[in-house]
Amino acid sequence: MSKFRVEIGILAVKFNEMKDSKEFGINTICVHTGEVKDTQFKGAVSPMFVSTSYAFEGVDVKRYPRYFNTPNQEMLCKKIAALEHTEDGLIFGSGMAAISSAMFAFLKTGDHVILQQVIYGGTFNLVVSEFEKYGIEYSFTESDKVADFKALIKKNTKILYIETPSNPLLGITDLNAISSLASEHKIITMIDNTFASPINQNPADFGIDIILHSATKYMGGHSDISAGAIAASKEHIAQIWKTAINFGGNLSDYTVWLLERSLKTLNIRVKEQTKNAHEMAVYLENNAQIDRVYYPGLKSHPQYALAKKQMKGFGAMLSFELREGIDAMDFQNALKLIKPSMSLAGLESTTVSPAQTTHALLSEEERLERGIRDGLIRFSVGIEESQDLIEDIEQALLACAK
C-alpha cells in the first residue's frame, strides 16, 4: 500500500472518530449527526426504511419498530443525544408517551415523586389521573424554589420532576440546585426541556438525569409532526426502554424521517424565533393594554439572572396578560397574521388561552393557584418580521377597544 493511501486511511479514521465527538458545531450536529448513510445510491439525505419486518437470523440486531431500533429510529436517537449532550436517546409518538414511559420506568407501588407546581397540563393530568391507580404517591411544590422540593422529600421519593422554563408562565428552576439536591438523596431528576429546546438549554450539563421533549414542538418545528423524545445516559435509557416496549409508543419511520429532516434546521429556526421573542416581549412590556409579560429574557423577570446563567438563549415562548376588560378570545379572533392555535413552536406565530386549552383539565381554583387567569395569552413567536407581528397585535387591540 502506498504512503498516500495509508495517510488517506488515517485521515478517514480520524474523521469518523470526530463524527462521534463533541467537537462539531451545533449546525453541523443538526445536519450530519445521526444521518442514515445511503450506501447504494449516495443520496444527500437519509433514505427511509419503512419495513415492519426484519430478518431475525444471521443479523447483529433483531429489528422491530416497537423496539425502537429500526435504522431510522436508531440513527435519529443519536442526533437527539448529541444535541442534548447525553449518551443515548429514545423517540416516541408524542411528548406524553415519552413522559409516561420515563416516569413508569422508575416508579412502582409505594414510590413517591415530587413535581414542580406549574407544569404542562397534560403531565399534571397524567399524575393525578393515573398514579393513585398504581399506588404511587406524588406531591406538588408550592413554587419552583429548591427549598420547596427539599421540604417534600421522603424516604420513598424516587423522582424530582421539573419544567424550566415552565408552561405557561415561563418560570425558571435552578438546575444546579435541583441536581445537587437529588444527588444528595440519590433521587433521579427529570426535566421537560420543550420550551427551551436543546438550542437554548442543555440540562445534562447541569447534572439533570433525564431530558424530555415534546418533539412535536421545536424539534419538529413545522406544525406537521407529533413526536416525543428522551435523552439520557445509556443506563437510564436501557431502563426506560424496558417499559417503553410494553407501552408501544414508538414513532412511525415516516415521521422519524420527517423529524430528522426538521432537526437539520433546528438551530437556525430557534435562534431566529428567540430573537423575535425578545423583541416582542420588550414591545408588550411597554404596551399600556398589557398588564404583565412573562419572559425570562426581560430584566423585570424575577429569575432573569438565573435564566441568563443556565440558558444560552431565553427561548421563543412568552406569555402576557391582557388589561382587565379586554376579552382574551375577542383579542385572538381579531388577529389577522398571528394564528390562535392549540400547539406551539412552529415557524408561524401562534397564540393560545391556557385556561381553555393546555390547562383546561384543571379546575378554576387549581388554575388560579398556578397564576393562570382567563386573560393570560401564551405566545409562540415564529420567524416572521417582528414589526409585522407588532402591527397585527396593535390592530387587534384597537379592534377590541372599539
KEKE-3310 file (N, C-alpha, C; in steps of 0.2 Angstrom, whole numbers, plus 5000, padded with zeros to 4 digits):
npx = (5004:5003:5011:5003:4990:4990:4990:4978:4969:4972:4967:4954:4950:4952:4942:4930:4931:4930:4917:4909:4912:4911:4916:4911:4902:4886:4877:4882:4881:4867:4864:4872:4875:4869:4864:4857:4866:4866:4871:4869:4865:4871:4864:4860:4852:4845:4840:4824:4818:4805:4801:4792:4795:4809:4824:4828:4838:4856:4859:4865:4857:4841:4828:4814:4799:4792:4802:4810:4822:4823:4832:4831:4825:4835:4846:4841:4840:4853:4856:4848:4853:4866:4863:4858:4868:4870:4872:4863:4847:4829:4815:4798:4780:4773:4775:4769:4769:4783:4785:4777:4782:4795:4793:4785:4795:4803:4796:4786:4773:4771:4781:4787:4785:4791:4784:4786:4776:4770:4767:4766:4749:4745:4754:4752:4739:4741:4748:4738:4728:4732:4742:4737:4730:4740:4746:4755:4763:4762:4768:4766:4775:4775:4781:4794:4805:4820:4820:4807:4806:4815:4809:4799:4804:4804:4808:4804:4805:4807:4809:4813:4804:4804:4801:4807:4811:4794:4778:4763:4769:4783:4792:4808:4818:4831:4844:4856:4855:4844:4849:4860:4853:4845:4856:4862:4852:4850:4841:4832:4832:4821:4817:4806:4811:4806:4801:4813:4821:4835:4844:4844:4846:4854:4851:4858:4871:4871:4869:4857:4847:4837:4831:4817:4806:4793:4793:4785:4785:4798:4808:4802:4795:4788:4774:4768:4771:4769:4777:4789:4803:4817:4832:4846:4858:4866:4863:4851:4842:4842:4834:4822:4818:4814:4802:4795:4794:4784:4773:4771:4774:4781:4787:4782:4791:4791:4787:4798:4808:4804:4806:4820:4824:4818:4826:4838:4837:4835:4843:4845:4832:4827:4835:4832:4818:4820:4826:4816:4806:4811:4811:4797:4793:4799:4792:4778:4779:4780:4768:4752:4741:4743:4744:4754:4770:4777:4793:4808:4819:4818:4823:4815:4810:4808:4818:4828:4842:4846:4841:4849:4861:4859:4854:4857:4850:4835:4824:4809:4796:4783:4772:4758:4747:4732:4725:4713:4696:4698:4694:4700:4698:4691:4701:4711:4703:4703:4715:4725:4737:4744:4741:4728:4730:4731:4744:4762:4778:4780:4785:4777:4769:4759:4745:4737:4725:4728:4720:4709:4714:4728:4728:4715:4710:4712:4704:4695:4700:4712:4719:4720:4728:4740:4742:4736:4726:4711:4713:4726:4738:4746:4761:4768:4782:4786:4795:4792:4793:4797:4791:4779:4772:4770:4762:4751:4746:4744:4733:4723:4721:4716:4704:4697:4696:4687)
npy = (4994:5011:5026:5037:5031:5026:5037:5044:5034:5035:5048:5046:5038:5046:5056:5049:5046:5059:5062:5057:5064:5078:5089:5095:5109:5117:5118:5109:5097:5096:5094:5083:5073:5057:5054:5043:5033:5033:5020:5014:5022:5034:5046:5063:5064:5056:5039:5031:5019:5008:4996:4984:4972:4962:4953:4939:4930:4928:4941:4956:4964:4962:4968:4978:4989:4993:4991:5001:5002:5002:5006:5020:5025:5022:5029:5043:5044:5045:5058:5066:5063:5069:5082:5085:5083:5070:5052:5044:5041:5041:5040:5044:5043:5054:5068:5065:5051:5049:5055:5048:5035:5037:5040:5029:5020:5021:5021:5012:5003:5011:5020:5037:5053:5070:5084:5099:5113:5122:5115:5107:5105:5092:5083:5085:5081:5067:5063:5065:5058:5045:5040:5036:5025:5015:5015:5025:5038:5056:5073:5090:5105:5121:5131:5136:5135:5128:5125:5121:5109:5101:5101:5092:5080:5062:5046:5037:5044:5045:5052:5068:5080:5092:5108:5119:5133:5136:5130:5138:5150:5153:5151:5150:5137:5132:5123:5117:5117:5109:5097:5095:5093:5081:5072:5071:5064:5053:5053:5052:5064:5073:5082:5093:5099:5106:5119:5127:5120:5110:5120:5131:5127:5115:5103:5092:5096:5102:5092:5086:5071:5065:5070:5077:5079:5087:5083:5087:5100:5112:5103:5097:5108:5113:5112:5100:5087:5074:5070:5063:5064:5057:5060:5054:5045:5030:5019:5024:5025:5012:5007:5014:5009:4996:4998:5006:4998:4990:4999:5003:5015:5019:5028:5031:5026:5034:5047:5048:5050:5062:5070:5069:5076:5089:5093:5097:5110:5115:5124:5136:5140:5141:5150:5162:5163:5165:5178:5186:5184:5190:5204:5205:5204:5215:5225:5222:5223:5237:5241:5249:5242:5230:5220:5212:5204:5189:5183:5176:5183:5196:5210:5213:5201:5190:5180:5182:5183:5170:5163:5168:5163:5149:5147:5147:5155:5164:5159:5156:5157:5166:5174:5184:5195:5202:5218:5222:5220:5218:5205:5189:5180:5188:5196:5187:5182:5193:5195:5194:5190:5182:5166:5160:5145:5128:5122:5124:5132:5132:5137:5148:5161:5159:5160:5156:5152:5147:5144:5138:5128:5121:5120:5116:5105:5107:5112:5128:5134:5127:5132:5146:5145:5143:5154:5156:5165:5170:5180:5177:5175:5164:5165:5160:5163:5166:5165:5176:5194:5204:5217:5216:5207:5215:5225:5218:5214:5227:5231:5222:5224:5237:5234:5227:5237:5246)
npz = (5000:4996:5003:5002:5001:5014:5022:5018:5023:5037:5039:5036:5046:5057:5054:5055:5069:5074:5071:5080:5091:5102:5096:5085:5078:5082:5071:5062:5069:5069:5056:5051:5061:5066:5053:5041:5031:5014:5006:4994:4983:4986:4990:4995:5007:5021:5018:5018:5029:5029:5033:5042:5046:5049:5046:5057:5059:5058:5059:5067:5074:5080:5073:5076:5074:5086:5095:5095:5086:5072:5057:5054:5066:5076:5072:5072:5086:5090:5085:5093:5106:5104:5102:5115:5123:5129:5132:5125:5117:5115:5104:5102:5100:5104:5115:5128:5128:5129:5142:5151:5149:5153:5167:5172:5171:5182:5193:5205:5214:5230:5229:5228:5220:5217:5210:5201:5204:5193:5179:5162:5157:5153:5158:5172:5173:5169:5181:5192:5187:5185:5194:5207:5205:5203:5215:5218:5226:5226:5226:5224:5222:5230:5224:5212:5219:5226:5239:5242:5236:5243:5256:5254:5252:5254:5262:5252:5240:5223:5211:5206:5197:5185:5176:5165:5155:5162:5158:5158:5162:5161:5171:5180:5185:5196:5190:5193:5207:5209:5204:5213:5225:5222:5220:5232:5239:5232:5221:5206:5193:5182:5168:5158:5144:5134:5130:5130:5121:5114:5109:5117:5130:5139:5150:5154:5156:5168:5177:5177:5175:5166:5151:5144:5129:5120:5105:5095:5095:5095:5089:5079:5073:5061:5063:5059:5063:5076:5090:5102:5114:5122:5131:5138:5150:5144:5153:5160:5149:5144:5155:5153:5141:5143:5149:5139:5128:5131:5132:5120:5112:5101:5087:5070:5055:5045:5050:5059:5049:5044:5055:5057:5046:5049:5061:5055:5053:5065:5074:5067:5065:5079:5084:5077:5080:5094:5094:5089:5099:5110:5106:5104:5117:5124:5117:5121:5135:5136:5132:5135:5135:5140:5154:5161:5157:5154:5152:5152:5147:5150:5160:5170:5174:5188:5189:5180:5181:5185:5174:5164:5168:5166:5153:5136:5127:5128:5124:5113:5118:5126:5138:5141:5150:5146:5148:5161:5156:5142:5132:5131:5120:5111:5108:5102:5091:5083:5078:5063:5057:5066:5072:5082:5090:5095:5097:5098:5094:5080:5064:5061:5070:5084:5096:5111:5123:5139:5149:5143:5136:5136:5150:5153:5159:5173:5188:5190:5202:5204:5193:5195:5207:5201:5195:5182:5173:5166:5157:5152:5139:5129:5120:5106:5097:5080:5064:5057:5052:5065:5066:5058:5066:5078:5072:5069:5082:5087:5079:5083:5096:5095:5088:5098:5108:5101)
capx = (5000:5007:5011:4997:4984:4990:4989:4971:4966:4972:4963:4947:4948:4951:4936:4925:4931:4927:4909:4905:4914:4908:4919:4907:4897:4879:4873:4885:4877:4860:4864:4875:4875:4863:4862:4857:4870:4864:4877:4868:4864:4875:4860:4862:4848:4844:4835:4819:4817:4799:4799:4790:4798:4816:4827:4830:4844:4861:4860:4868:4852:4834:4824:4806:4798:4791:4808:4814:4828:4824:4838:4830:4824:4842:4851:4839:4841:4860:4856:4845:4858:4871:4860:4857:4875:4869:4875:4859:4841:4824:4810:4791:4774:4771:4778:4766:4772:4789:4785:4774:4787:4800:4791:4784:4801:4807:4791:4782:4769:4774:4786:4784:4788:4789:4784:4785:4769:4767:4770:4761:4743:4744:4758:4748:4733:4744:4749:4733:4723:4734:4747:4734:4728:4746:4748:4761:4762:4765:4767:4767:4778:4771:4784:4799:4811:4823:4818:4801:4807:4818:4804:4794:4807:4803:4812:4802:4805:4812:4810:4811:4802:4804:4800:4810:4805:4788:4772:4764:4772:4790:4796:4814:4820:4838:4846:4862:4852:4840:4853:4864:4848:4844:4862:4862:4847:4850:4835:4833:4829:4818:4815:4803:4815:4802:4801:4820:4824:4842:4847:4844:4847:4856:4851:4863:4877:4870:4868:4850:4847:4833:4828:4811:4804:4788:4797:4780:4786:4804:4812:4798:4796:4784:4767:4766:4774:4768:4783:4792:4810:4820:4839:4849:4863:4864:4860:4844:4839:4840:4829:4816:4817:4811:4795:4793:4792:4777:4768:4770:4773:4786:4786:4782:4798:4790:4788:4805:4812:4802:4809:4827:4824:4817:4831:4843:4837:4833:4847:4843:4825:4826:4839:4828:4812:4822:4827:4810:4803:4814:4809:4790:4792:4800:4786:4772:4780:4779:4761:4748:4735:4745:4746:4760:4773:4781:4798:4814:4824:4817:4827:4810:4808:4811:4823:4832:4849:4846:4840:4855:4866:4859:4852:4861:4846:4830:4818:4804:4790:4782:4765:4756:4740:4728:4722:4706:4691:4699:4692:4706:4696:4690:4708:4714:4699:4704:4722:4725:4743:4746:4736:4726:4731:4732:4750:4767:4784:4781:4788:4772:4767:4753:4743:4733:4722:4730:4714:4704:4717:4733:4726:4708:4708:4712:4699:4697:4704:4719:4722:4721:4733:4746:4743:4734:4720:4707:4716:4733:4739:4753:4763:4773:4784:4788:4801:4790:4796:4794:4787:4773:4769:4768:4757:4745:4744:4741:4726:4719:4720:4712:4698:4694:4694:4681)
capy = (5000:5017:5030:5041:5028:5025:5044:5045:5030:5038:5054:5044:5035:5052:5060:5045:5047:5066:5062:5055:5068:5084:5095:5098:5115:5115:5117:5103:5091:5096:5092:5077:5068:5053:5053:5036:5034:5030:5017:5011:5027:5040:5052:5068:5064:5049:5035:5029:5011:5008:4989:4982:4965:4962:4946:4938:4926:4930:4948:4958:4967:4960:4975:4979:4996:4994:4990:5007:5000:5002:5010:5027:5026:5021:5035:5049:5044:5048:5065:5069:5063:5073:5089:5086:5081:5064:5046:5040:5044:5037:5044:5042:5045:5060:5070:5062:5045:5050:5057:5042:5029:5038:5040:5022:5015:5021:5021:5007:5004:5013:5026:5044:5058:5077:5088:5107:5115:5124:5111:5106:5102:5085:5080:5086:5076:5060:5061:5065:5053:5038:5037:5033:5018:5011:5016:5029:5044:5062:5079:5096:5110:5127:5136:5132:5136:5122:5123:5118:5102:5098:5100:5087:5073:5057:5040:5033:5048:5042:5057:5075:5082:5100:5110:5126:5137:5132:5131:5144:5156:5154:5152:5146:5132:5131:5116:5115:5116:5103:5091:5093:5090:5075:5068:5070:5060:5048:5053:5053:5070:5073:5089:5094:5104:5108:5126:5129:5116:5109:5125:5137:5124:5108:5101:5087:5100:5104:5086:5083:5064:5063:5076:5075:5084:5086:5084:5090:5107:5115:5098:5096:5115:5115:5110:5094:5081:5073:5066:5064:5062:5057:5060:5052:5040:5023:5016:5026:5024:5005:5006:5016:5005:4990:5000:5009:4992:4987:5004:5004:5022:5021:5033:5028:5028:5040:5053:5048:5053:5069:5073:5070:5082:5095:5094:5100:5117:5117:5129:5142:5142:5143:5157:5167:5164:5168:5185:5189:5184:5196:5210:5206:5204:5222:5229:5221:5226:5244:5242:5250:5237:5223:5221:5209:5200:5183:5181:5176:5187:5203:5211:5213:5194:5189:5175:5184:5182:5163:5161:5170:5158:5142:5146:5150:5160:5165:5155:5159:5157:5171:5174:5190:5196:5207:5223:5220:5222:5215:5198:5185:5177:5193:5198:5182:5182:5199:5194:5193:5186:5178:5162:5156:5138:5124:5119:5130:5131:5131:5143:5153:5164:5157:5161:5151:5153:5141:5142:5135:5123:5117:5119:5116:5099:5109:5116:5135:5135:5125:5136:5152:5144:5142:5160:5155:5168:5170:5185:5175:5173:5161:5167:5156:5168:5162:5168:5182:5200:5206:5223:5214:5204:5221:5229:5214:5215:5234:5232:5218:5228:5243:5232:5226:5244:5248)
capz = (5000:4995:5008:5001:5003:5021:5025:5017:5028:5044:5039:5036:5053:5062:5053:5058:5076:5076:5070:5086:5097:5104:5093:5079:5080:5083:5065:5059:5073:5067:5049:5050:5066:5065:5046:5039:5025:5008:5003:4987:4978:4988:4990:5000:5013:5024:5015:5023:5029:5032:5034:5049:5047:5048:5047:5064:5059:5054:5059:5073:5078:5078:5072:5075:5076:5093:5100:5094:5084:5065:5055:5055:5073:5079:5070:5075:5093:5090:5084:5099:5111:5103:5104:5122:5127:5133:5129:5121:5117:5113:5101:5104:5096:5107:5121:5133:5128:5132:5149:5154:5148:5158:5174:5175:5171:5188:5198:5207:5220:5236:5227:5229:5216:5218:5204:5201:5204:5187:5173:5157:5160:5151:5163:5178:5172:5170:5188:5196:5185:5184:5199:5213:5202:5204:5222:5218:5229:5222:5229:5220:5226:5230:5219:5209:5223:5228:5246:5242:5234:5249:5261:5252:5251:5259:5261:5246:5234:5218:5206:5206:5190:5184:5169:5165:5158:5163:5154:5153:5165:5160:5177:5180:5191:5197:5188:5198:5214:5209:5203:5219:5230:5220:5221:5239:5242:5227:5218:5199:5191:5175:5166:5152:5141:5127:5129:5129:5116:5115:5107:5122:5136:5139:5157:5156:5158:5175:5181:5176:5173:5160:5147:5140:5125:5115:5099:5091:5095:5091:5086:5073:5070:5056:5065:5055:5066:5083:5092:5109:5114:5129:5131:5145:5149:5142:5158:5161:5143:5144:5160:5150:5135:5145:5150:5133:5123:5133:5131:5112:5110:5096:5081:5063:5052:5040:5054:5061:5044:5044:5061:5056:5041:5053:5065:5052:5053:5072:5077:5063:5067:5086:5085:5074:5084:5100:5093:5088:5105:5114:5103:5106:5125:5125:5115:5125:5142:5136:5129:5141:5135:5143:5162:5163:5152:5157:5148:5156:5144:5152:5166:5175:5176:5194:5188:5174:5182:5184:5167:5160:5170:5164:5147:5131:5124:5133:5121:5109:5121:5131:5140:5143:5152:5144:5153:5163:5151:5136:5132:5128:5114:5106:5105:5097:5085:5079:5075:5056:5055:5071:5072:5088:5088:5101:5099:5098:5091:5073:5060:5061:5077:5087:5102:5114:5130:5143:5153:5139:5132:5140:5157:5154:5164:5180:5190:5190:5208:5203:5188:5199:5212:5197:5191:5176:5173:5160:5152:5150:5132:5128:5113:5102:5092:5074:5061:5054:5054:5071:5065:5056:5072:5082:5069:5070:5089:5088:5076:5086:5102:5093:5087:5105:5111:5098)
cpx = (5004:5006:5005:4991:4984:4988:4981:4967:4966:4967:4956:4945:4947:4945:4930:4925:4928:4919:4906:4907:4910:4911:4916:4903:4890:4875:4876:4882:4870:4859:4866:4875:4868:4860:4862:4861:4867:4870:4876:4868:4868:4871:4862:4858:4847:4839:4830:4818:4810:4796:4797:4792:4805:4819:4829:4836:4850:4862:4862:4862:4845:4830:4817:4804:4796:4797:4813:4821:4828:4829:4837:4829:4831:4846:4848:4840:4849:4860:4853:4849:4863:4869:4859:4863:4874:4872:4870:4852:4835:4818:4803:4786:4771:4775:4776:4768:4779:4789:4782:4778:4792:4798:4789:4790:4804:4802:4787:4777:4773:4779:4782:4788:4786:4789:4783:4778:4766:4771:4764:4755:4742:4748:4755:4742:4735:4745:4743:4728:4725:4738:4743:4732:4734:4749:4755:4759:4765:4764:4769:4770:4774:4774:4790:4806:4814:4821:4811:4801:4810:4814:4799:4797:4806:4808:4810:4802:4810:4813:4808:4810:4801:4803:4802:4813:4799:4783:4766:4767:4779:4794:4802:4816:4828:4841:4851:4859:4848:4844:4857:4859:4847:4850:4863:4858:4846:4843:4836:4829:4827:4816:4812:4807:4812:4803:4808:4822:4832:4846:4849:4846:4849:4856:4856:4870:4877:4868:4861:4850:4844:4830:4823:4809:4797:4791:4792:4782:4793:4807:4808:4798:4791:4776:4764:4768:4772:4773:4785:4799:4812:4828:4842:4855:4861:4861:4852:4840:4837:4835:4822:4814:4813:4803:4792:4791:4785:4771:4767:4770:4778:4783:4786:4789:4797:4791:4795:4809:4811:4806:4816:4828:4823:4822:4837:4843:4835:4837:4845:4836:4824:4829:4835:4821:4814:4823:4821:4806:4805:4811:4801:4789:4794:4794:4780:4773:4779:4772:4756:4742:4737:4747:4752:4763:4777:4786:4805:4820:4823:4820:4821:4808:4812:4817:4827:4839:4850:4845:4846:4861:4866:4856:4856:4857:4839:4823:4813:4797:4789:4774:4764:4749:4737:4725:4715:4701:4692:4698:4698:4704:4694:4696:4711:4710:4701:4711:4721:4731:4744:4740:4734:4726:4733:4739:4755:4773:4785:4784:4783:4771:4760:4751:4738:4731:4723:4724:4709:4707:4722:4731:4719:4706:4709:4706:4700:4701:4711:4723:4724:4727:4740:4747:4740:4727:4717:4710:4723:4733:4746:4755:4769:4776:4787:4794:4798:4794:4793:4789:4780:4769:4766:4762:4750:4742:4741:4734:4721:4717:4715:4705:4694:4692:4688:4675)
cpy = (5006:5021:5035:5038:5027:5031:5045:5040:5032:5044:5052:5041:5041:5056:5056:5046:5054:5066:5061:5059:5074:5090:5098:5104:5113:5114:5111:5097:5091:5093:5085:5072:5064:5052:5045:5036:5030:5027:5014:5017:5034:5047:5056:5067:5057:5045:5033:5022:5010:5001:4988:4975:4965:4955:4945:4933:4928:4937:4950:4961:4964:4966:4974:4986:4997:4993:4996:5007:4999:5007:5018:5029:5027:5027:5042:5050:5047:5055:5069:5069:5068:5081:5090:5084:5075:5058:5043:5043:5039:5042:5040:5045:5052:5062:5066:5055:5044:5051:5051:5036:5031:5038:5033:5018:5015:5021:5014:5008:5006:5019:5032:5049:5065:5080:5096:5108:5117:5120:5110:5103:5095:5081:5080:5081:5069:5058:5060:5060:5046:5035:5034:5026:5013:5011:5020:5036:5050:5068:5085:5102:5116:5133:5132:5133:5129:5120:5120:5110:5098:5097:5094:5080:5068:5051:5036:5038:5046:5047:5064:5078:5089:5101:5118:5127:5134:5134:5133:5150:5158:5155:5148:5143:5132:5124:5113:5113:5110:5097:5090:5090:5083:5070:5066:5065:5054:5047:5055:5060:5070:5080:5089:5100:5107:5115:5129:5127:5115:5115:5130:5134:5117:5106:5096:5090:5102:5098:5083:5076:5063:5069:5074:5081:5082:5088:5087:5097:5109:5110:5097:5103:5117:5113:5105:5087:5080:5068:5067:5062:5062:5056:5059:5048:5034:5019:5017:5025:5016:5003:5008:5012:4999:4992:5002:5003:4989:4992:5005:5011:5024:5025:5029:5030:5034:5047:5053:5052:5060:5073:5074:5076:5089:5097:5097:5107:5120:5123:5136:5144:5145:5149:5163:5169:5167:5175:5188:5189:5189:5202:5211:5207:5211:5226:5228:5223:5233:5246:5243:5246:5230:5224:5218:5205:5195:5181:5182:5181:5195:5204:5212:5206:5193:5184:5176:5182:5174:5160:5163:5165:5152:5141:5150:5155:5159:5161:5159:5159:5163:5171:5181:5190:5202:5212:5221:5223:5220:5207:5194:5182:5182:5195:5194:5182:5188:5199:5192:5189:5181:5173:5159:5149:5134:5122:5125:5128:5130:5137:5149:5155:5161:5159:5156:5154:5147:5139:5138:5129:5119:5115:5118:5110:5101:5113:5124:5137:5133:5129:5143:5151:5144:5149:5160:5158:5168:5174:5183:5173:5170:5162:5164:5160:5164:5166:5174:5188:5203:5213:5221:5211:5210:5224:5224:5214:5222:5234:5227:5221:5234:5240:5230:5232:5247:5244)
cpz = (5000:5002:5008:5003:5011:5025:5024:5022:5035:5044:5040:5043:5058:5061:5056:5066:5078:5075:5076:5092:5097:5101:5087:5082:5079:5076:5061:5063:5070:5060:5048:5055:5066:5058:5045:5032:5019:5004:4996:4982:4980:4988:4996:5007:5015:5020:5020:5023:5033:5033:5041:5051:5045:5049:5055:5065:5055:5054:5066:5078:5076:5079:5072:5078:5083:5098:5099:5091:5076:5063:5056:5062:5077:5078:5072:5082:5094:5090:5090:5105:5110:5104:5111:5126:5131:5129:5124:5121:5115:5110:5102:5099:5098:5113:5127:5134:5131:5139:5153:5154:5153:5165:5176:5174:5178:5194:5199:5213:5226:5235:5228:5224:5217:5211:5205:5200:5197:5181:5168:5160:5159:5156:5170:5178:5172:5177:5192:5194:5185:5190:5205:5211:5204:5211:5223:5221:5225:5227:5224:5225:5226:5226:5216:5213:5226:5235:5247:5240:5240:5254:5260:5251:5256:5258:5254:5240:5229:5212:5208:5199:5190:5177:5169:5158:5158:5159:5158:5155:5164:5166:5176:5186:5190:5195:5192:5205:5214:5208:5209:5224:5228:5221:5228:5242:5237:5224:5210:5197:5183:5174:5159:5149:5135:5126:5127:5123:5117:5113:5112:5129:5136:5147:5159:5158:5165:5179:5181:5173:5166:5157:5143:5135:5121:5109:5093:5090:5092:5087:5079:5069:5065:5057:5060:5057:5074:5085:5099:5109:5121:5127:5138:5144:5146:5147:5159:5154:5142:5149:5157:5145:5137:5146:5143:5128:5125:5132:5124:5109:5105:5090:5074:5060:5047:5044:5057:5055:5043:5049:5060:5051:5045:5057:5062:5052:5060:5075:5073:5065:5074:5087:5083:5078:5091:5100:5093:5095:5110:5112:5105:5113:5127:5123:5119:5132:5142:5133:5135:5141:5138:5150:5164:5157:5156:5151:5151:5153:5146:5159:5172:5178:5182:5194:5182:5175:5182:5177:5162:5161:5167:5157:5142:5127:5128:5130:5117:5111:5126:5133:5142:5145:5149:5149:5154:5158:5144:5136:5128:5121:5109:5103:5100:5091:5080:5076:5068:5054:5060:5072:5079:5086:5095:5102:5098:5094:5084:5070:5061:5069:5078:5094:5105:5121:5134:5147:5150:5135:5136:5147:5159:5159:5171:5181:5190:5196:5207:5198:5191:5204:5208:5193:5184:5175:5166:5154:5150:5143:5132:5121:5111:5096:5086:5071:5057:5056:5060:5071:5062:5062:5077:5079:5069:5077:5090:5085:5080:5093:5101:5092:5093:5108:5108:5100)
residu = (MET:SER:LYS:PHE:ARG:VAL:GLU:ILE:GLY:ILE:LEU:ALA:VAL:LYS:PHE:ASN:GLU:MET:LYS:ASP:SER:LYS:GLU:PHE:GLY:ILE:ASN:THR:ILE:CYS:VAL:HIS:THR:GLY:GLU:VAL:LYS:ASP:THR:GLN:PHE:LYS:GLY:ALA:VAL:SER:PRO:MET:PHE:VAL:SER:THR:SER:TYR:ALA:PHE:GLU:GLY:VAL:ASP:VAL:LYS:ARG:TYR:PRO:ARG:TYR:PHE:ASN:THR:PRO:ASN:GLN:GLU:MET:LEU:CYS:LYS:LYS:ILE:ALA:ALA:LEU:GLU:HIS:THR:GLU:ASP:GLY:LEU:ILE:PHE:GLY:SER:GLY:MET:ALA:ALA:ILE:SER:SER:ALA:MET:PHE:ALA:PHE:LEU:LYS:THR:GLY:ASP:HIS:VAL:ILE:LEU:GLN:GLN:VAL:ILE:TYR:GLY:GLY:THR:PHE:ASN:LEU:VAL:VAL:SER:GLU:PHE:GLU:LYS:TYR:GLY:ILE:GLU:TYR:SER:PHE:THR:GLU:SER:ASP:LYS:VAL:ALA:ASP:PHE:LYS:ALA:LEU:ILE:LYS:LYS:ASN:THR:LYS:ILE:LEU:TYR:ILE:GLU:THR:PRO:SER:ASN:PRO:LEU:LEU:GLY:ILE:THR:ASP:LEU:ASN:ALA:ILE:SER:SER:LEU:ALA:SER:GLU:HIS:LYS:ILE:ILE:THR:MET:ILE:ASP:ASN:THR:PHE:ALA:SER:PRO:ILE:ASN:GLN:ASN:PRO:ALA:ASP:PHE:GLY:ILE:ASP:ILE:ILE:LEU:HIS:SER:ALA:THR:LYS:TYR:MET:GLY:GLY:HIS:SER:ASP:ILE:SER:ALA:GLY:ALA:ILE:ALA:ALA:SER:LYS:GLU:HIS:ILE:ALA:GLN:ILE:TRP:LYS:THR:ALA:ILE:ASN:PHE:GLY:GLY:ASN:LEU:SER:ASP:TYR:THR:VAL:TRP:LEU:LEU:GLU:ARG:SER:LEU:LYS:THR:LEU:ASN:ILE:ARG:VAL:LYS:GLU:GLN:THR:LYS:ASN:ALA:HIS:GLU:MET:ALA:VAL:TYR:LEU:GLU:ASN:ASN:ALA:GLN:ILE:ASP:ARG:VAL:TYR:TYR:PRO:GLY:LEU:LYS:SER:HIS:PRO:GLN:TYR:ALA:LEU:ALA:LYS:LYS:GLN:MET:LYS:GLY:PHE:GLY:ALA:MET:LEU:SER:PHE:GLU:LEU:ARG:GLU:GLY:ILE:ASP:ALA:MET:ASP:PHE:GLN:ASN:ALA:LEU:LYS:LEU:ILE:LYS:PRO:SER:MET:SER:LEU:ALA:GLY:LEU:GLU:SER:THR:THR:VAL:SER:PRO:ALA:GLN:THR:THR:HIS:ALA:LEU:LEU:SER:GLU:GLU:GLU:ARG:LEU:GLU:ARG:GLY:ILE:ARG:ASP:GLY:LEU:ILE:ARG:PHE:SER:VAL:GLY:ILE:GLU:GLU:SER:GLN:ASP:LEU:ILE:GLU:ASP:ILE:GLU:GLN:ALA:LEU:LEU:ALA:CYS:ALA:LYS)
# end
